[in-house]
Amino acid sequence: MKKFNSSVAYILSASFLSLSGCSMMMGDEEVAEQVPARPAMNVIDITAEDRAPAMPRKADDETQEQGMDAYGAIGQPPLYSSVQGAYKGRPLTKHIGDYVKNMTQDLIANMEYVNNKTAIGVTHFALLDTDLQQTDLLGRQMAESFVHELHKFRVPVIDFKATEYIRITEGGDFVLSRDYLELSSSLPIEYVLTGTMTKHQGGVLVNARILGMESRAVVASAQMLVPFYVVDALIPSDGSESSTMRDGVKLSRG
């Protein structure tokens, strides 16, 4: 009789544990069903966006009229100020030196006869629609950048504007001069890098080439369109606006 009662008690306890386990599992399922699902967070990787190429974002007419960006924030163009005045423009990711670097690579790729033993000179780039005796700040800076890039490729570059002495003045100490009477008339320049510039829709079209001083033969050439916003980022040393400014309005020929 005692064995029977103990067996019944064991069966009842096992049933109770199984029922309680089921109730606990049911309770977990009910709790899981009652917990609301959290919405996924919209995380923007800013660094990844900076690394990726800039893609044009679509915006409706109302957003464009209000001057909002793609995130709904009202923004203003960045302001670059100087002592003499202010320059308003878009933030730059490249400057004129980056475009000259690409052009130099094109020159090196199709260059003939020029090597690490042939001296080369670099002149200013002339305006194409003139008598080829006029240039501007862009043409001067491009020549300076080409000197740097050619030297990186171990091409011998001779600066023919260098004098044989250092001029010490109140304005500073200088070794370069534009007075041809102060410069040497005999330099071992075998090739010269020169080019032309012409205004184009959206920028300035630059044509660069390397010529033989005796043969006048073109031994290398390159061409590239420099955007206007890169050209306009060059500011004269006096900080003045361009001569085409009239009554606060920038004039340009169509």
C-alpha positions in Angstrom: 0.0 0.0 0.0 2.8 2.4 0.8 4.6 1.5 -2.4 1.4 2.3 -4.3 1.0 5.6 -2.6 4.6 6.6 -3.2 4.2 5.7 -6.9 1.1 7.8 -7.2 2.8 10.7 -5.5 5.8 10.4 -7.8 3.5 10.4 -10.9 1.6 13.5 -9.6 4.8 15.4 -8.8 6.2 14.6 -12.3 2.9 15.8 -13.9 3.0 18.9 -11.8 6.5 19.7 -12.9 5.7 19.1 -16.6 2.6 21.4 -16.3 4.5 24.1 -14.5 7.2 23.9 -17.2 4.6 24.3 -19.9 3.1 27.2 -18.1 6.5 28.8 -17.7 7.2 28.3 -21.5 3.8 29.7 -22.3 4.6 32.6 -20.0 7.8 33.3 -21.9 6.0 33.2 -25.2 3.3 35.6 -23.9 6.0 37.9 -22.6 7.8 37.7 -25.9 4.6 38.5 -27.7 3.9 41.5 -25.4 7.3 43.1 -25.9 6.9 45.6 -28.8 9.4 45.4 -31.6 11.9 48.3 -31.6 12.1 50.2 -34.8 15.4 50.0 -36.7 17.6 53.1 -36.2 18.5 55.1 -39.2 22.3 55.3 -38.7 24.3 57.4 -41.2 28.0 56.7 -41.6 29.4 60.2 -42.2 32.9 58.9 -42.9 31.6 56.5 -45.5 29.6 59.3 -47.1 32.8 61.4 -47.3 34.7 58.5 -48.9 32.1 57.8 -51.4 31.8 59.9 -54.6 29.4 62.7 -54.3 26.1 61.8 -55.9 23.4 64.3 -56.8 20.5 64.2 -54.4 17.0 64.8 -55.7 14.9 67.4 -53.9 11.5 68.7 -54.5 10.7 72.2 -55.7 9.6 73.3 -52.2 12.9 72.2 -50.6 14.9 73.9 -53.3 13.0 77.1 -52.9 13.6 77.1 -49.2 17.4 76.4 -49.7 17.3 73.2 -47.7 19.6 70.3 -48.1 18.6 66.6 -48.4 18.2 66.4 -44.6 15.9 69.4 -44.3 18.4 71.7 -42.8 18.6 75.3 -44.1 22.1 76.0 -45.1 24.2 78.9 -46.5 27.2 78.8 -48.8 30.5 78.8 -46.8 32.2 82.2 -46.5 36.0 82.5 -47.0 37.2 85.9 -45.8 40.4 87.7 -46.3 41.9 91.0 -45.1 40.9 92.9 -48.1 37.5 91.4 -48.7 35.4 88.2 -48.8 35.2 85.3 -51.2 32.1 83.2 -51.4 32.3 79.8 -52.9 31.7 76.1 -52.6 34.0 74.1 -50.4 36.9 72.7 -52.6 38.1 69.1 -52.5 40.7 69.8 -55.2 42.9 72.7 -56.2 44.7 73.6 -59.4 47.7 71.5 -58.5 45.6 68.3 -58.6 44.6 69.0 -62.2 48.2 69.8 -63.1 49.2 66.5 -61.6 46.8 64.6 -63.9 48.0 66.6 -66.9 51.6 65.8 -66.0 50.8 62.1 -65.9 49.3 62.4 -69.4 52.4 64.2 -70.6 54.7 61.6 -69.2 52.6 58.8 -70.7 53.0 60.0 -74.3 56.4 61.8 -74.0 59.2 61.1 -76.4 62.9 62.0 -76.4 62.7 63.7 -73.0 64.5 61.9 -70.3 66.4 62.5 -67.0 69.3 64.1 -68.8 67.4 66.6 -71.1 66.8 70.0 -69.4 63.4 71.5 -69.8 62.0 75.0 -69.1 58.4 75.9 -68.2 56.7 79.0 -69.4 53.4 80.7 -68.5 50.3 79.5 -70.3 48.9 82.1 -72.8 45.3 83.0 -73.5 44.3 81.4 -76.7 42.1 84.3 -78.0 44.9 86.9 -77.7 48.2 87.4 -79.5 49.7 84.7 -77.3 51.6 87.4 -75.3 49.0 87.6 -72.5 48.3 85.4 -69.5 46.5 85.6 -66.1 46.9 84.3 -62.6 45.8 80.8 -63.7 48.5 80.7 -66.4 51.2 81.7 -64.0 50.1 79.3 -61.3 49.9 76.4 -63.7 53.5 77.0 -64.7 54.6 76.9 -61.1 52.7 73.7 -60.5 54.2 72.0 -63.6 57.7 72.8 -62.3 56.8 70.9 -59.1 55.3 67.9 -60.9 58.0 67.5 -63.5 60.6 67.6 -60.7 58.8 64.8 -59.0 59.2 62.7 -62.1 63.0 63.4 -62.0 62.8 65.5 -65.2 65.5 68.2 -65.0 63.8 71.6 -64.8 65.6 74.9 -65.3 64.1 78.0 -63.8 65.3 80.7 -66.2 63.9 83.5 -64.0 66.6 82.8 -61.4 69.4 85.4 -61.3 73.0 84.9 -60.3 72.6 86.9 -57.0 70.2 87.5 -54.2 68.6 90.9 -54.1 68.0 92.2 -50.6 65.3 94.9 -50.3 62.9 96.3 -47.8 60.2 94.2 -49.3 62.1 91.0 -48.9 65.0 88.9 -50.2 64.6 87.7 -53.8 66.5 85.6 -56.3 63.8 85.5 -59.1 63.3 88.4 -61.5 61.2 89.2 -64.6 63.8 91.7 -66.0 65.4 89.9 -68.9 68.5 92.1 -68.5 69.2 90.4 -65.2 68.8 86.9 -66.5 71.2 84.7 -68.4 70.8 84.5 -72.1 72.4 81.1 -72.6 70.9 78.2 -70.7 71.0 74.5 -71.6 67.3 74.2 -72.2 66.5 71.6 -74.8 62.7 71.4 -74.3 60.1 73.8 -73.1 56.7 73.1 -71.6 54.1 75.6 -72.6 50.4 75.8 -73.4 47.2 77.8 -74.0 44.0 78.4 -72.2 40.5 79.2 -73.4 37.3 79.8 -71.6 34.8 77.0 -72.0 31.3 76.3 -70.8 31.8 75.1 -67.2 35.5 75.9 -66.9 38.8 76.7 -68.7 40.1 74.3 -71.3 43.9 74.0 -70.9 46.2 72.6 -73.6 49.7 71.7 -72.5 52.6 70.5 -74.7 56.3 70.0 -74.6 58.3 71.4 -77.6 61.8 70.9 -78.8 63.7 74.2 -78.7 65.5 73.6 -82.0 63.1 71.4 -83.9 59.8 73.0 -82.6 58.4 69.4 -82.6 55.7 68.5 -80.2 57.1 65.6 -78.1 54.2 65.4 -75.5 50.7 66.8 -75.1 47.9 66.9 -72.6 44.4 68.5 -72.4 42.1 69.0 -69.5 39.0 71.1 -68.5 39.5 73.0 -65.2 36.2 73.9 -63.6 35.4 77.5 -63.0 35.0 77.1 -59.2 38.6 75.9 -59.1 39.8 78.8 -61.2 37.9 81.3 -59.2 39.5 80.0 -56.0 42.7 81.7 -57.1 42.7 85.1 -55.5 45.2 87.9 -56.5 47.8 88.9 -54.0 46.1 92.2 -53.4 42.7 90.5 -52.7 40.9 92.6 -55.3 38.1 91.4 -57.4 38.5 90.7 -61.1 38.6 93.7 -63.5 35.3 92.5 -65.0 33.4 93.6 -61.8 31.0 96.5 -62.5 28.8 97.9 -59.7 29.1 94.7 -57.7 28.2 92.5 -60.7 30.6 90.1 -62.3 30.5 90.4 -66.1 31.4 87.6 -68.5 31.4 87.2 -72.2 29.0 84.6 -73.6 
